[in-house]
């Protein structure tokens, strides 16, 4: 379906929002996984809790592996459905 010439298109706004959200998740994940372990204690309770965390810093890589496996199974199911 084509948009008319005079209709506004929100696709660039959604693209920039997705790019910003992805960048924010990447930066916060890298801080909690890598950078916070080398930083000194700051006195800020939240940042010190991230530094001392042992559960969530390991949960992220394991979740990525499970997510990759789930995406593969989804793709495989789609191929079986389409070629049946």
N, CA, C and O atoms as a DFTB+ gen file, in Angstrom:
336 C
 N C O
     1  1       0.847      -1.170       0.000
     2  2       0.000       0.000       0.000
     3  2       0.895       1.236       0.000
     4  3       1.780       1.368       0.846
     5  1       0.674       2.103      -0.910
     6  2       1.457       3.322      -1.039
     7  2       0.775       4.468      -0.302
     8  3      -0.450       4.584      -0.304
     9  1       1.572       5.296       0.317
    10  2       1.050       6.504       0.942
    11  2       0.886       7.585      -0.109
    12  3       1.642       7.659      -1.078
    13  1      -0.099       8.403       0.101
    14  2      -0.256       9.546      -0.786
    15  2       0.888      10.524      -0.545
    16  3       1.533      10.496       0.504
    17  1       1.127      11.368      -1.503
    18  2       2.248      12.303      -1.416
    19  2       2.075      13.269      -0.257
    20  3       3.055      13.650       0.382
    21  1       0.856      13.664       0.020
    22  2       0.630      14.664       1.065
    23  2       0.424      14.053       2.448
    24  3       0.247      14.799       3.411
    25  1       0.439      12.716       2.588
    26  2       0.285      12.089       3.898
    27  2       1.639      12.019       4.600
    28  3       2.644      11.684       3.973
    29  1       1.673      12.331       5.891
    30  2       2.954      12.247       6.618
    31  2       3.339      10.789       6.867
    32  3       2.479       9.930       7.064
    33  1       4.617      10.535       6.855
    34  2       5.140       9.195       7.083
    35  2       5.899       9.191       8.406
    36  3       6.795      10.009       8.614
    37  1       5.540       8.269       9.300
    38  2       6.166       8.190      10.621
    39  2       7.327       7.210      10.671
    40  3       7.923       7.018      11.730
    41  1       7.656       6.593       9.559
    42  2       8.703       5.577       9.555
    43  2      10.054       6.106      10.033
    44  3      10.703       5.418      10.822
    45  1      10.520       7.280       9.610
    46  2      11.811       7.764      10.134
    47  2      11.792       7.998      11.641
    48  3      12.801       7.777      12.310
    49  1      10.675       8.436      12.178
    50  2      10.580       8.660      13.627
    51  2      10.707       7.338      14.365
    52  3      11.424       7.245      15.361
    53  1      10.005       6.303      13.875
    54  2      10.103       4.988      14.503
    55  2      11.513       4.410      14.353
    56  3      12.010       3.743      15.261
    57  1      12.147       4.661      13.231
    58  2      13.514       4.184      13.024
    59  2      14.496       4.829      13.980
    60  3      15.342       4.150      14.562
    61  1      14.385       6.150      14.146
    62  2      15.278       6.836      15.086
    63  2      14.995       6.422      16.528
    64  3      15.921       6.305      17.330
    65  1      13.729       6.198      16.862
    66  2      13.392       5.747      18.214
    67  2      13.966       4.356      18.473
    68  3      14.495       4.089      19.552
    69  1      13.861       3.475      17.485
    70  2      14.419       2.134      17.623
    71  2      15.938       2.174      17.729
    72  3      16.527       1.439      18.521
    73  1      16.565       3.021      16.942
    74  2      18.020       3.176      17.002
    75  2      18.466       3.720      18.355
    76  3      19.456       3.250      18.915
    77  1      17.752       4.695      18.876
    78  2      18.076       5.262      20.185
    79  2      17.895       4.235      21.295
    80  3      18.746       4.122      22.177
    81  1      16.797       3.486      21.263
    82  2      16.541       2.476      22.283
    83  2      17.583       1.357      22.224
    84  3      18.059       0.893      23.260
    85  1      17.933       0.929      21.020
    86  2      18.951      -0.109      20.867
    87  2      20.301       0.364      21.385
    88  3      21.011      -0.390      22.050
    89  1      20.657       1.596      21.086
    90  2      21.923       2.151      21.578
    91  2      21.929       2.247      23.097
    92  3      22.940       1.954      23.734
    93  1      20.815       2.653      23.676
    94  2      20.711       2.757      25.130
    95  2      20.849       1.391      25.796
    96  3      21.543       1.263      26.804
    97  1      20.201       0.381      25.247
    98  2      20.309      -0.971      25.801
    99  2      21.740      -1.492      25.664
   100  3      22.258      -2.123      26.585
   101  1      22.380      -1.235      24.527
   102  2      23.756      -1.697      24.323
   103  2      24.717      -1.039      25.306
   104  3      25.546      -1.717      25.913
   105  1      24.609       0.272      25.465
   106  2      25.518       0.991      26.364
   107  2      25.303       0.559      27.811
   108  3      26.272       0.332      28.536
   109  1      24.054       0.443      28.237
   110  2      23.802       0.033      29.621
   111  2      24.226      -1.412      29.857
   112  3      24.712      -1.739      30.940
   113  1      24.052      -2.278      28.867
   114  2      24.493      -3.667      29.019
   115  2      26.010      -3.764      29.101
   116  3      26.540      -4.496      29.937
   117  1      26.707      -3.039      28.251
   118  2      28.167      -3.078      28.286
   119  2      28.705      -2.485      29.585
   120  3      29.720      -2.945      30.108
   121  1      28.024      -1.463      30.105
   122  2      28.458      -0.913      31.387
   123  2      28.290      -1.953      32.488
   124  3      29.198      -2.158      33.294
   125  1      27.128      -2.614      32.523
   126  2      26.890      -3.559      33.607
   127  2      27.711      -4.832      33.455
   128  3      28.046      -5.462      34.458
   129  1      28.043      -5.227      32.231
   130  2      28.801      -6.461      32.030
   131  2      30.308      -6.270      32.156
   132  3      30.997      -7.137      32.692
   133  1      30.827      -5.144      31.667
   134  2      32.279      -4.992      31.563
   135  2      32.801      -3.824      32.393
   136  3      33.646      -4.014      33.268
   137  1      32.309      -2.632      32.127
   138  2      32.897      -1.412      32.680
   139  2      32.737      -1.338      34.192
   140  3      33.662      -0.928      34.894
   141  1      31.567      -1.731      34.702
   142  2      31.321      -1.570      36.140
   143  2      32.247      -2.427      36.992
   144  3      32.497      -2.098      38.152
   145  1      32.753      -3.507      36.443
   146  2      33.641      -4.382      37.218
   147  2      35.010      -3.742      37.458
   148  3      35.707      -4.111      38.403
   149  1      35.396      -2.791      36.613
   150  2      36.695      -2.130      36.747
   151  2      36.604      -0.759      37.405
   152  3      37.632      -0.138      37.674
   153  1      35.395      -0.278      37.670
   154  2      35.201       1.041      38.268
   155  2      35.336       0.949      39.788
   156  3      35.017      -0.089      40.368
   157  1      35.800       2.011      40.440
   158  2      35.817       2.015      41.911
   159  2      34.403       2.236      42.446
   160  3      33.498       2.613      41.702
   161  1      34.228       1.999      43.723
   162  2      32.921       2.245      44.341
   163  2      32.637       3.742      44.325
   164  3      33.506       4.555      44.641
   165  1      31.402       4.097      43.951
   166  2      31.053       5.501      43.757
   167  2      30.312       6.105      44.934
   168  3      30.307       7.326      45.088
   169  1      29.691       5.292      45.763
   170  2      28.853       5.811      46.839
   171  2      27.402       5.939      46.421
   172  3      26.540       6.190      47.263
   173  1      27.113       5.773      45.139
   174  2      25.737       5.766      44.642
   175  2      25.244       4.328      44.729
   176  3      25.856       3.420      44.166
   177  1      24.138       4.123      45.433
   178  2      23.680       2.770      45.748
   179  2      23.408       1.943      44.497
   180  3      23.771       0.768      44.444
   181  1      22.774       2.540      43.494
   182  2      22.431       1.785      42.285
   183  2      23.683       1.342      41.523
   184  3      23.772       0.190      41.099
   185  1      24.643       2.243      41.348
   186  2      25.863       1.892      40.615
   187  2      26.715       0.880      41.377
   188  3      27.349       0.017      40.770
   189  1      26.731       0.984      42.701
   190  2      27.469       0.001      43.495
   191  2      26.792      -1.369      43.455
   192  3      27.470      -2.397      43.483
   193  1      25.455      -1.388      43.390
   194  2      24.736      -2.660      43.268
   195  2      25.011      -3.313      41.920
   196  3      25.131      -4.535      41.836
   197  1      25.111      -2.508      40.867
   198  2      25.457      -3.049      39.545
   199  2      26.877      -3.595      39.561
   200  3      27.153      -4.623      38.943
   201  1      27.775      -2.917      40.260
   202  2      29.164      -3.376      40.337
   203  2      29.272      -4.707      41.074
   204  3      30.043      -5.575      40.666
   205  1      28.516      -4.879      42.148
   206  2      28.589      -6.096      42.956
   207  2      27.741      -7.241      42.417
   208  3      27.774      -8.340      42.971
   209  1      26.996      -7.011      41.366
   210  2      26.066      -8.012      40.856
   211  2      26.808      -9.181      40.219
   212  3      27.764      -8.989      39.468
   213  1      26.360     -10.385      40.526
   214  2      26.918     -11.582      39.908
   215  2      25.863     -12.354      39.126
   216  3      26.208     -13.251      38.356
   217  1      24.595     -12.030      39.303
   218  2      23.526     -12.780      38.652
   219  2      23.194     -12.214      37.279
   220  3      23.244     -12.937      36.284
   221  1      22.859     -10.938      37.211
   222  2      22.396     -10.359      35.962
   223  2      23.517     -10.193      34.939
   224  3      23.251     -10.187      33.737
   225  1      24.757     -10.059      35.390
   226  2      25.854      -9.950      34.422
   227  2      26.087     -11.280      33.713
   228  3      26.636     -11.294      32.611
   229  1      25.688     -12.386      34.310
   230  2      25.776     -13.682      33.644
   231  2      24.479     -14.049      32.935
   232  3      24.484     -14.858      32.007
   233  1      23.378     -13.461      33.367
   234  2      22.092     -13.764      32.754
   235  2      22.008     -13.244      31.325
   236  3      21.389     -13.883      30.475
   237  1      22.612     -12.108      31.051
   238  2      22.527     -11.497      29.721
   239  2      23.143     -12.380      28.631
   240  3      22.471     -12.621      27.628
   241  1      24.372     -12.875      28.764
   242  2      24.910     -13.745      27.702
   243  2      24.134     -15.051      27.552
   244  3      23.960     -15.540      26.436
   245  1      23.671     -15.617      28.656
   246  2      22.903     -16.860      28.576
   247  2      21.567     -16.619      27.886
   248  3      21.110     -17.461      27.113
   249  1      20.940     -15.488      28.154
   250  2      19.684     -15.152      27.495
   251  2      19.896     -14.950      26.002
   252  3      19.041     -15.333      25.202
   253  1      21.011     -14.359      25.614
   254  2      21.299     -14.174      24.187
   255  2      21.445     -15.518      23.481
   256  3      20.983     -15.669      22.350
   257  1      22.072     -16.487      24.121
   258  2      22.190     -17.815      23.526
   259  2      20.821     -18.471      23.374
   260  3      20.524     -19.052      22.330
   261  1      19.995     -18.382      24.399
   262  2      18.652     -18.952      24.324
   263  2      17.814     -18.251      23.269
   264  3      17.040     -18.893      22.560
   265  1      17.964     -16.946      23.162
   266  2      17.230     -16.175      22.161
   267  2      17.646     -16.585      20.753
   268  3      16.798     -16.703      19.869
   269  1      18.939     -16.803      20.533
   270  2      19.422     -17.239      19.223
   271  2      18.841     -18.601      18.860
   272  3      18.440     -18.813      17.715
   273  1      18.790     -19.511      19.802
   274  2      18.213     -20.831      19.564
   275  2      16.722     -20.723      19.259
   276  3      16.227     -21.421      18.374
   277  1      15.999     -19.865      19.970
   278  2      14.568     -19.680      19.726
   279  2      14.315     -19.067      18.352
   280  3      13.363     -19.452      17.674
   281  1      15.147     -18.128      17.936
   282  2      15.003     -17.531      16.600
   283  2      15.257     -18.584      15.530
   284  3      14.548     -18.617      14.524
   285  1      16.244     -19.435      15.722
   286  2      16.503     -20.501      14.757
   287  2      15.314     -21.447      14.657
   288  3      14.913     -21.820      13.554
   289  1      14.744     -21.839      15.793
   290  2      13.583     -22.727      15.756
   291  2      12.386     -22.054      15.093
   292  3      11.624     -22.713      14.385
   293  1      12.211     -20.769      15.310
   294  2      11.136     -20.033      14.656
   295  2      11.347     -20.019      13.147
   296  3      10.403     -20.245      12.391
   297  1      12.559     -19.760      12.705
   298  2      12.870     -19.767      11.277
   299  2      12.646     -21.158      10.679
   300  3      12.094     -21.278       9.585
   301  1      13.068     -22.199      11.384
   302  2      12.903     -23.564      10.902
   303  2      11.429     -23.926      10.774
   304  3      11.027     -24.550       9.792
   305  1      10.622     -23.541      11.757
   306  2       9.185     -23.782      11.679
   307  2       8.547     -23.054      10.509
   308  3       7.655     -23.592       9.853
   309  1       8.999     -21.834      10.244
   310  2       8.467     -21.084       9.106
   311  2       8.832     -21.780       7.798
   312  3       8.000     -21.847       6.893
   313  1      10.039     -22.293       7.675
   314  2      10.444     -23.002       6.461
   315  2       9.622     -24.273       6.268
   316  3       9.195     -24.571       5.153
   317  1       9.398     -25.027       7.350
   318  2       8.574     -26.229       7.242
   319  2       7.149     -25.879       6.832
   320  3       6.548     -26.590       6.026
   321  1       6.607     -24.806       7.370
   322  2       5.241     -24.400       7.052
   323  2       5.134     -23.940       5.604
   324  3       4.164     -24.284       4.927
   325  1       6.082     -23.189       5.119
   326  2       6.005     -22.646       3.755
   327  2       6.243     -23.708       2.691
   328  3       5.647     -23.641       1.616
   329  1       7.087     -24.671       2.963
   330  2       7.445     -25.652       1.944
   331  2       6.668     -26.951       2.093
   332  3       7.081     -27.973       1.547
   333  1       5.576     -26.939       2.803
   334  2       4.722     -28.118       2.941
   335  2       3.644     -28.114       1.914
   336  3       2.825     -29.032       1.875
